[in-house]
Amino acid sequence: MKNKLIILIVLMSALLAGCFNWHGVRGNGIISEDYRDIESFDAMDVSGAFTVYVIVGEPAKLKITGDENLLKYVRTRIKGNKLIIDTKKNFKNKNDIRIDISTPYLEDLDISGANTVKIRGIDSERFKTDLSGACKILLEGRTNKLIADISGASSFDAENLEADYVKIECSGASKASVFAVESIDADVSGVGSVTFKGDPENVRTDVSGVGSIKRK
């Protein structure tokens, strides 16, 4: 009993030390906007905990809204054809950090962390997305082929992205919904789930664990 009490005290001390030793910047609660010039891109990589709204089919623009003193720590840059968004420093925001983006074309998306991303106006031959962590994503538009890899505890809603061909892998505790016109190839593991609408002639499914794949 004494040993258990000692272990409990040590764990609580470590937890409290972690709280008091947190190093970062706290949001001041004053909402401000930051407009940034960006070049055209067709791929995005977002990591952190942002709320991101993207409109495809318009000139490249980017606006960040959030705590005034935190905006400078949100890093945005173009590398090759990819827009990369992350943070320069740890911070705790009082208001959501919202990022509004427009781009003429988009075909590749890599999202990690705890982001919420909504994209409308997709019109591409192929659209590829990789989603991990505890992210939420909503896609709207049209593509010939959708390729998606969803993991962690993420939520993937592509019911309004009409795709002729869908290839999707869903693992962990993730949930996904898609719209397949002609073909769907779905793999689910863990407790993940995939639902699909449409009336595809070719359906291939592979489920391991207690996951599920269902027609909506």
Secondary structure by P-SEA (a helix, b strand, c coil): caaaaaaaaaaaaaaaaaaaacbbbbbccccbbbbbbbccccbbbbccccbbbbbccccbbbbbbccccccccbbbbbcccbbbbbbcccccccccbbbbbbbccccbbbbccbbbbbbccccccbbbbbbccbbbbbbbbbbcbbbbbbccbbbbbcccccccbbbbbbccbbbbbbbbccbbbbbbcccbbbbbbccccbbbbbbccccccccc
